[in-house]
Amino acid sequence: MIYALFLIWVAVSSSSAQQFYDPSGCSSDTSNQGSRYTCDSAQQPCRTFLVYRANQHFGHQNLLNISALFQVESDELLELNNIASPLETLKRGREVLVPINCSCSGEYFQSSLSYIVSERTSFPEIACGVFEGLLKSLTLLQDNPSQGTDVETGVKLDVPLRCACPGGFARFNGVKYLVTYPILEGDRITPLSMKFSIAPEDLLAANHLEPKSTVYPNTTVLVPLKSDPVMNLNVPDSPPPTPGFLPTITVEKTKNTKLRKLYIAGSVVGFFLIVVALLACGFYVKAVKKWKGERLQSFTDRNSVLSCSTARSSPRSGQTGRSSTNSCLSPDLLAGIKFSLYNYGIEDIKRATNDFNEDTNKIGEQVYKGLIDNESVMIKQMRFEDTRQVIDMHSKINHVNIVSLHGVCYGENDFAWSYLIFELPTNGCLRNCLSNQANRLSWRRRTQIAFDVATILHYLHYCIFPSYAHMSVNSRNIYVTSKWRAKLANIGSTVAISASTMNDKVVTVNGLVAPQNPMNEAASVKVDVFAFGVVLLELISGKEAAQGTFLKDSIRFLGGGANEGGCFEQLRSFIDPCLKNEYLIAEALCLAILAKACIEDDPLRRPSMDDILKVLGRMV
């Protein structure tokens, strides 16, 4: 009698422990047995797991993003998946184990999450795309009945993910977890069971499947585990099934000769038309190549005398260097190549800047920071004609030390604001780095930044035609990357102009007056040299140049009149106290003397960027 009762309990528990597999896809609008895993109210909640795949399209390419999506701690995912950093970019499709809490709600198991829609979308896109089929779109719609077909930005949705807890007999049999696994194209029962080191029969039984059952993409199965989950990611994907041969049916040969002749005639005509089309395509491609070759040769002939050369005569001679006709490639030829930019809409810009929020996103005059495709960007508001000027300048230059231009958003007409989207280096502008007492800028990093800025100014002065004076070099237009390398911004704006267009006798740079001779091309680039000298003083002292002539007056001791010991003491008092003694006094003196030479009143006494680069090259 007891044995019979035990058999009855085993049968009932076994049937309740097994869940059914739903072969219909994630976006199917039909509800089948197994669309949601069933439970009874007596079953207790449990801690279990699901599998999620890294997905760059929806912005879930690292554990930090995935932990935010499933509302779990990133440290827990790191330990569970043996990954070094939450910011490590995962290979597309890399499987990640995610711990979840599963409970019985009504008659179905579910793991309840909330999800805020970031852009206008649909239920199938969220269920099958963002959550990769871990629930059906029909289930998502049923749990959010107030929403229409399309889901608007900012809407908060209840997301009931598929999950299940082991029943009585499953627990008696040692099953500890039922892991929810989303099926992809090519997944098969045997490789999947090998991935989790379980028997294929156990996997089939947990999902009410027959031995030769097929599992379909965009569905889920439950993986029964008797210990904590460990995935073997080295198990190769299953090959697609080998197609069998279709049965051969004997067909009686036709005796209709007219039909046979018609087939032959059609084949001949079709073959003739194909040959004619191929010949026509060949002639067309040949003609296009010939036309392009003529255009390129003509362009090369016109520009062959223009190229990049660092060999320039002394500014005192009044001569400026020009490249020889023997140069390998003209930069102006490269400028003729089309410059490709992303074209953004005004809604993209508003979303990136929180609708131009001045408290959290504004970082300068008509400049905002934001996020586009999970990448930090700098968005600059300007007039339409200025936008064209900046794009034209960026199309002619290509340098690692220039802040890259990513895209543009044009206004509705010539009088509306336009926006340019630039990269935003991780550590922000140099001025902020120098002011950050918590994360001070080391001496080695300061000399490297000085070298980087000198490199890009050398490029602008010597390697493009006509020479280009930036005219706005300062610590707020220099940005610092995550690797502490410098990038110059504000290229091509109305402040930074062609060197041949300036004729003022006095220019104010960073609050200091830079006297000029009537400006020819050689003298105008000296404005950048003066500004670079001011940046050097900021790097040495940590103080901002906005303090007027203070920085310039602070190094007058270098002009003589002090003994050697007094000179070094005054230099040490001028150096940023944050550096303490972590610098070479000889290097600091060299940098200070170089800065003093750059801010000479007479432009012709200032060194060239070529000379400056040679000095700094010995320090990095």
C-alpha positions in Angstrom: 0.0 0.0 0.0 2.8 2.4 0.9 4.7 1.5 -2.2 1.5 2.2 -4.3 1.1 5.6 -2.6 4.8 6.4 -3.3 4.3 5.5 -7.0 1.3 7.8 -7.2 3.3 10.7 -5.5 6.1 10.1 -7.9 3.8 10.2 -10.9 2.0 13.4 -9.8 5.2 15.2 -8.7 7.0 14.1 -11.9 4.2 15.5 -14.1 4.1 18.8 -12.2 7.9 19.1 -12.2 8.1 18.8 -16.0 7.4 21.9 -18.1 6.3 21.9 -21.7 8.3 23.3 -24.6 6.5 25.9 -26.8 7.8 25.6 -30.4 6.2 28.9 -31.5 8.5 31.9 -32.0 9.0 34.8 -29.6 6.9 37.2 -31.8 4.0 34.7 -32.3 0.6 36.1 -31.3 -0.7 32.6 -30.2 -0.5 31.3 -26.6 0.4 27.7 -26.4 1.2 25.2 -23.6 4.6 26.2 -22.6 4.4 29.8 -23.6 4.7 30.5 -19.9 5.9 27.9 -17.3 3.1 26.8 -15.0 3.1 26.5 -11.2 0.7 26.1 -8.3 0.4 28.6 -5.5 2.0 26.2 -2.9 5.4 26.4 -4.7 8.0 28.5 -3.0 10.1 31.2 -4.9 13.6 30.2 -5.8 16.9 31.6 -6.9 17.8 30.5 -10.4 19.5 31.6 -13.6 19.0 32.6 -17.3 21.4 32.9 -20.2 21.8 36.2 -22.0 24.0 37.0 -25.0 26.1 40.2 -25.4 24.3 42.4 -27.9 26.0 45.5 -29.2 22.9 46.6 -31.3 20.9 47.2 -28.1 23.9 48.6 -26.1 24.4 45.5 -23.9 28.0 44.7 -24.9 29.5 44.6 -21.4 28.5 43.3 -17.9 27.8 46.8 -16.6 25.0 47.2 -19.2 23.7 43.7 -18.8 23.6 44.0 -15.0 21.6 47.3 -15.3 19.1 45.6 -17.7 18.4 42.7 -15.3 18.8 44.8 -12.2 21.6 42.7 -10.6 25.0 43.6 -9.1 27.8 43.7 -11.7 30.2 42.1 -9.2 28.0 39.0 -9.1 28.1 38.7 -12.8 31.9 39.1 -12.9 32.4 36.2 -10.5 29.8 34.0 -12.1 31.1 34.4 -15.7 34.8 34.7 -15.0 35.2 38.1 -16.7 37.8 40.6 -15.5 36.0 43.9 -15.7 32.4 45.1 -16.0 33.5 47.5 -18.7 35.2 44.8 -20.9 33.6 44.7 -24.3 32.3 41.2 -24.9 32.4 39.4 -28.1 29.0 39.6 -29.9 26.9 36.6 -28.9 29.0 35.8 -25.8 26.8 33.9 -23.4 26.4 35.3 -19.9 24.8 33.6 -16.9 22.4 36.0 -15.0 21.0 35.2 -11.5 17.3 35.9 -11.1 14.6 35.5 -8.5 11.7 33.3 -9.8 8.3 33.2 -8.1 4.8 31.9 -8.7 2.4 34.6 -9.8 -1.1 33.3 -10.2 -0.6 30.1 -12.3 2.7 31.0 -13.9 6.3 31.3 -12.8 8.0 34.6 -13.7 10.9 36.8 -12.8 9.6 40.3 -12.6 11.6 43.3 -14.0 10.8 46.8 -15.0 12.1 48.3 -18.2 12.0 52.0 -19.3 11.8 52.5 -23.1 14.6 54.6 -24.4 13.2 55.2 -27.9 9.9 54.6 -29.7 9.6 50.9 -30.4 7.3 47.9 -30.4 6.5 44.9 -28.1 8.2 42.3 -30.4 11.3 44.5 -30.6 11.6 44.6 -26.8 10.7 40.9 -26.1 12.6 39.4 -29.0 15.4 42.0 -29.4 16.2 43.6 -26.1 15.4 40.5 -24.0 16.3 38.0 -26.8 13.1 35.8 -26.5 13.2 35.3 -22.8 9.5 36.1 -22.9 7.0 36.2 -25.8 5.8 39.6 -27.1 2.2 38.4 -26.4 3.1 37.9 -22.7 4.6 41.4 -22.6 1.5 42.9 -24.2 -0.8 41.0 -21.8 1.1 42.3 -18.7 1.0 45.9 -20.1 -2.5 46.2 -21.5 -2.7 50.0 -21.3 -0.1 50.3 -24.1 -0.9 50.4 -27.8 0.9 48.6 -30.7 3.9 51.0 -30.5 5.5 51.9 -27.2 6.6 55.5 -26.7 9.8 56.8 -25.2 9.9 57.0 -21.4 7.2 54.4 -20.8 7.9 52.0 -17.9 6.9 48.4 -18.7 6.5 45.3 -16.5 8.6 42.5 -17.9 7.7 38.9 -16.7 10.7 36.8 -17.8 10.3 33.0 -18.3 11.7 31.0 -15.4 10.8 27.9 -13.3 11.6 26.3 -10.0 12.1 22.6 -9.5 9.1 20.7 -8.3 8.9 18.0 -5.6 10.2 15.0 -7.6 12.8 17.1 -9.4 14.2 18.2 -6.1 14.0 14.6 -4.8 16.0 13.6 -7.9 18.7 16.2 -7.0 17.7 19.0 -9.4 18.8 22.3 -7.9 18.2 24.8 -10.7 16.1 25.1 -13.9 18.1 27.5 -16.1 16.2 29.4 -18.8 18.1 29.1 -22.1 17.1 31.0 -25.3 17.5 29.0 -28.5 19.4 30.3 -31.5 19.6 29.0 -35.1 21.8 26.0 -35.0 21.2 25.0 -31.4 20.7 21.3 -30.9 19.9 19.2 -27.8 23.1 17.2 -27.6 25.6 20.1 -27.9 23.4 22.1 -25.5 23.5 19.3 -22.9 27.3 19.1 -23.3 27.6 22.8 -22.7 26.1 22.3 -19.2 27.6 18.8 -18.7 24.3 17.0 -18.3 22.7 14.1 -20.0 20.6 14.8 -23.1 17.8 12.6 -21.6 17.6 15.0 -18.6 17.3 18.0 -20.9 14.5 16.3 -22.9 12.6 15.2 -19.8 12.7 18.6 -18.2 10.9 20.1 -21.3 8.5 17.2 -22.2 10.4 16.5 -25.4 10.8 13.3 -27.4 14.3 11.9 -28.2 14.3 13.2 -31.8 12.4 16.4 -31.1 13.5 19.7 -32.9 14.0 22.9 -31.0 13.4 26.2 -32.9 15.1 29.6 -32.9 13.5 32.4 -30.7 12.1 29.8 -28.2 13.4 28.8 -24.7 14.2 25.5 -23.0 14.9 24.7 -19.3 18.2 23.2 -18.4 18.0 21.1 -15.2 21.2 21.3 -13.1 22.1 19.5 -9.9 24.8 22.0 -8.9 25.7 25.6 -9.5 25.7 26.5 -13.2 29.0 26.4 -15.2 29.0 26.8 -19.0 31.6 25.2 -21.3 31.9 28.0 -23.9 34.3 25.8 -25.9 31.5 23.5 -27.1 31.2 24.3 -30.9 27.9 25.4 -32.3 25.9 22.5 -33.8 26.1 22.2 -37.6 22.8 22.6 -39.5 21.1 19.3 -40.1 22.1 17.5 -43.2 19.3 17.6 -45.7 18.0 14.1 -46.8 17.4 13.2 -50.4 13.8 13.6 -51.6 12.2 10.4 -52.9 12.6 10.0 -56.7 9.3 9.8 -58.6 9.5 8.2 -62.0 7.9 10.5 -64.6 6.8 9.3 -67.9 8.8 11.0 -70.7 6.7 13.5 -72.6 6.1 13.1 -76.3 4.9 16.6 -76.9 7.6 17.8 -79.5 6.1 21.3 -79.9 6.5 22.0 -76.2 10.1 20.8 -76.3 10.9 23.1 -79.2 9.4 26.0 -77.3 11.6 25.3 -74.4 14.7 25.2 -76.6 13.8 28.5 -78.3 13.2 30.2 -75.0 16.5 29.0 -73.7 18.4 30.3 -76.7 16.7 33.7 -76.6 17.4 34.0 -72.8 21.1 33.1 -73.2 21.4 35.7 -76.0 19.9 38.4 -73.8 22.2 37.5 -70.9 25.3 37.8 -73.2 24.1 41.2 -74.5 23.5 42.5 -70.9 27.0 41.4 -69.8 28.7 43.1 -72.7 26.8 46.3 -72.1 27.8 46.2 -68.4 31.4 45.7 -69.4 31.5 48.6 -71.8 29.8 50.8 -69.1 32.3 49.9 -66.4 35.2 50.5 -68.8 33.8 54.0 -69.7 33.3 55.0 -66.1 36.9 53.9 -65.2 38.3 55.9 -68.1 36.3 59.0 -67.1 37.4 58.7 -63.4 41.0 58.2 -64.4 40.9 61.4 -66.6 39.4 63.4 -63.7 41.9 62.1 -61.2 44.8 62.8 -63.5 43.6 66.3 -64.1 43.2 66.9 -60.4 46.7 65.5 -59.7 48.3 67.7 -62.3 46.7 70.8 -60.8 47.8 70.0 -57.3 51.1 68.2 -57.8 53.1 71.2 -56.6 51.4 71.2 -53.2 52.5 68.8 -50.5 53.5 68.6 -46.8 57.1 69.6 -45.9 58.6 70.6 -42.5 61.4 72.4 -44.2 60.7 76.1 -43.8 63.0 79.0 -43.7 63.5 81.2 -40.7 60.7 83.7 -40.0 63.3 86.5 -40.0 63.9 86.1 -43.7 60.2 86.7 -44.5 60.2 83.5 -46.6 57.9 80.6 -45.9 58.6 77.0 -46.9 56.8 75.3 -49.8 57.0 71.7 -50.7 58.9 70.5 -53.7 57.4 68.9 -56.8 59.1 65.6 -55.8 56.8 65.0 -52.9 55.0 61.6 -52.9 51.4 62.9 -52.2 49.7 66.2 -51.9 47.4 66.8 -48.9 45.2 68.8 -51.2 44.7 65.6 -53.3 43.6 63.9 -50.1 41.2 66.8 -49.4 39.5 66.0 -52.7 38.3 62.7 -51.2 34.7 62.9 -49.9 34.4 63.5 -46.2 31.8 61.2 -44.7 29.7 62.3 -41.6 26.7 60.9 -39.8 23.6 63.0 -40.3 21.6 63.2 -37.1 18.1 64.6 -36.5 17.2 67.3 -34.0 15.4 64.6 -31.9 18.7 62.7 -31.6 20.4 65.9 -30.3 17.7 66.7 -27.8 17.8 63.1 -26.5 21.5 63.2 -26.2 21.6 66.5 -24.3 18.5 65.9 -22.1 16.7 68.6 -24.2 19.8 71.0 -23.8 19.8 70.8 -20.0 22.1 73.6 -18.9 22.5 72.2 -15.4 23.8 68.7 -16.3 24.9 68.9 -20.0 26.2 72.4 -20.7 30.0 72.5 -20.7 30.7 75.8 -22.5 29.3 78.6 -24.5 26.8 76.8 -26.9 28.6 73.5 -26.2 26.9 70.5 -24.6 28.0 67.0 -23.6 25.8 64.0 -24.3 25.5 60.3 -25.1 24.9 59.0 -28.6 25.0 55.2 -29.1 26.5 54.9 -25.6 29.4 57.0 -26.7 30.3 60.4 -25.0 30.1 63.2 -27.5 30.5 67.0 -27.5 27.7 68.9 -29.3 28.4 72.4 -30.5 25.6 74.8 -31.5 26.5 77.2 -34.4 25.2 79.0 -37.4 24.7 77.2 -40.7 27.5 79.1 -42.5 30.0 78.4 -39.7 29.0 74.7 -39.7 30.0 74.5 -43.4 33.4 76.2 -42.6 34.2 73.7 -39.8 33.2 70.7 -41.9 35.3 72.0 -44.8 38.4 72.3 -42.6 38.0 68.9 -41.0 37.7 67.4 -44.5 41.2 68.6 -45.3 43.0 67.4 -42.1 43.5 64.1 -40.5 45.5 63.9 -37.3 45.4 61.8 -34.2 45.8 64.9 -32.0 42.7 66.6 -33.3 39.2 66.1 -31.7 37.4 64.1 -34.4 34.2 65.3 -36.0 31.6 62.5 -36.0 28.4 64.0 -37.4 26.2 67.0 -38.1 22.6 68.0 -37.5 21.4 70.7 -40.0 18.7 73.2 -39.1 15.5 73.3 -41.0 16.7 76.4 -42.9 19.7 78.7 -43.2 18.6 80.8 -40.3 18.0 77.9 -37.8 20.7 76.5 -35.5 22.9 73.7 -36.7 24.9 71.3 -34.5 28.2 69.5 -34.9 28.9 66.3 -33.0 32.5 65.7 -31.9 34.2 63.0 -29.8 34.5 63.9 -26.1 37.8 62.6 -24.8 37.4 60.8 -21.4 39.3 63.1 -19.1 37.7 66.4 -20.4 39.6 69.6 -21.0 43.1 70.3 -19.8 42.0 73.1 -17.6 39.7 70.7 -15.6 42.6 68.2 -15.3 44.9 70.8 -13.9 42.3 72.0 -11.4 41.4 68.5 -10.2 43.2 68.2 -6.9 41.9 64.6 -6.3 43.5 63.2 -9.4 46.5 65.4 -10.0 48.3 65.5 -13.4 51.8 64.0 -13.1 54.9 65.8 -14.5 55.4 63.0 -17.1 51.8 63.4 -18.3 52.2 67.2 -18.5 55.3 67.0 -20.7 53.5 64.4 -23.0 50.5 66.8 -23.3 52.9 69.7 -24.2 54.5 67.5 -26.9 51.1 66.4 -28.3 49.9 70.0 -28.6 53.2 71.0 -30.3 52.8 68.2 -32.7 49.3 69.2 -33.9 50.3 72.9 -34.2 53.4 71.9 -36.2 51.0 69.9 -38.5 48.7 72.9 -38.9 51.6 75.3 -39.6 53.7 73.2 -41.9 51.7 70.3 -43.3 48.6 71.8 -44.9 48.3 74.5 -47.6 47.7 77.3 -47.0 49.3 77.3 -43.5 46.6 77.5 -40.8 46.7 79.5 -37.6 44.4 78.1 -34.9 44.2 81.5 -33.0 42.4 80.0 -30.1 44.9 77.6 -28.4 44.2 77.5 -24.7 43.8 74.9 -21.9 40.0 74.8 -22.4 40.3 73.9 -26.1 42.8 71.1 -25.3 41.2 67.8 -24.3 42.8 64.8 -22.6 42.0 61.1 -23.6 41.7 58.1 -21.3 45.4 57.4 -22.0 46.4 61.0 -21.1 47.1 62.1 -24.6 46.1 65.6 -25.8 43.7 66.5 -28.6 43.1 70.0 -29.9 39.5 71.2 -30.4 37.8 74.2 -32.1 39.4 73.5 -35.5 37.9 75.5 -38.3 35.7 77.9 -36.2 35.4 81.6 -36.9 38.0 82.3 -34.2 40.6 80.0 -35.7 41.3 81.4 -39.2 43.6 81.0 -42.2 47.0 82.5 -41.4 47.0 84.7 -44.5 43.8 86.6 -43.5 45.0 88.5 -40.3 46.2 92.1 -40.3 45.7 93.2 -36.7 48.7 94.5 -34.9 47.7 93.4 -31.4 46.1 90.1 -30.5 44.8 89.0 -27.0 45.6 85.4 -26.1 44.4 83.8 -22.9 44.2 87.2 -21.2 47.7 88.2 -22.3 48.5 90.8 -25.0 50.5 89.3 -27.9 51.9 92.2 -30.0 52.1 91.6 -33.7 53.7 93.1 -36.7 51.3 93.7 -39.7 50.4 90.0 -40.2 51.8 88.1 -43.1 51.5 84.4 -43.1 54.8 83.9 -41.2 53.9 86.3 -38.4 50.3 85.1 -37.9 51.3 81.6 -36.9 53.4 83.2 -34.1 50.1 83.9 -32.4 49.7 80.2 -31.9 53.3 80.0 -30.6 52.5 82.7 -28.0 49.3 80.9 -27.0 51.3 77.6 -26.7 53.8 79.4 -24.4 50.9 80.4 -22.1 49.7 76.7 -22.1 53.2 75.7 -21.1 53.1 78.2 -18.1 49.7 76.6 -17.1 51.2 73.1 -17.3 54.2 74.2 -15.1 52.2 76.2 -12.5 48.8 74.7 -12.6 47.4 78.2 -12.5 44.9 79.5 -15.1 46.0 82.1 -17.7 42.8 84.0 -17.0 44.7 85.6 -14.1 46.0 88.3 -16.5 49.7 89.0 -16.6 50.4 87.1 -13.4 51.9 84.1 -15.2 54.1 86.2 -17.4 55.3 88.3 -14.4 56.0 85.2 -12.4 58.9 84.1 -14.7 60.7 87.4 -15.1 63.4 85.9 -12.9 64.5 83.9 -15.9 65.6 87.1 -17.6 68.7 87.4 -15.4 69.4 89.4 -12.3 69.2 86.5 -9.9 71.9 84.1 -8.9 71.7 80.4 -9.7 70.5 79.4 -6.3 67.8 82.1 -6.2 66.7 81.2 -9.7 66.0 77.6 -8.8 64.2 78.6 -5.6 61.9 81.0 -7.5 61.3 78.3 -10.1 60.3 75.8 -7.4 57.9 78.3 -5.9 56.3 78.8 -9.4 55.9 75.1 -10.1 52.5 73.6 -9.2 52.7 72.5 -5.5 50.6 69.4 -6.3 53.7 68.0 -8.0 55.7 68.2 -4.8 59.2 66.9 -5.8 58.1 64.5 -8.5 59.8 66.3 -11.3 63.3 66.9 -12.7 64.4 70.5 -11.9 66.4 70.6 -15.2 63.3 69.6 -17.2 61.2 72.2 -15.4 63.8 74.9 -16.1 64.0 73.9 -19.8 60.2 74.1 -20.1 60.0 77.4 -18.3 62.7 78.9 -20.6 60.9 77.6 -23.7 57.6 79.1 -22.4 59.4 82.5 -21.9 60.7 82.4 -25.4 57.2 81.7 -26.8 55.7 84.7 -25.1 58.3 87.3 -26.3 56.7 90.6 -27.3 58.5 90.6 -30.7 56.9 87.8 -32.8 60.0 87.3 -34.8 61.9 86.4 -31.6 59.5 83.6 -30.8 60.7 80.1 -31.9 58.9 78.2 -34.6 56.8 75.1 -33.9 59.6 73.1 -35.7 62.1 74.3 -33.1 59.7 73.8 -30.2 59.0 70.2 -31.3 62.7 69.4 -31.4 63.1 70.6 -27.8 60.1 68.7 -26.4 61.0 65.6 -28.3 64.0 65.1 -26.0 61.7 65.2 -22.9 59.1 62.5 -23.8 
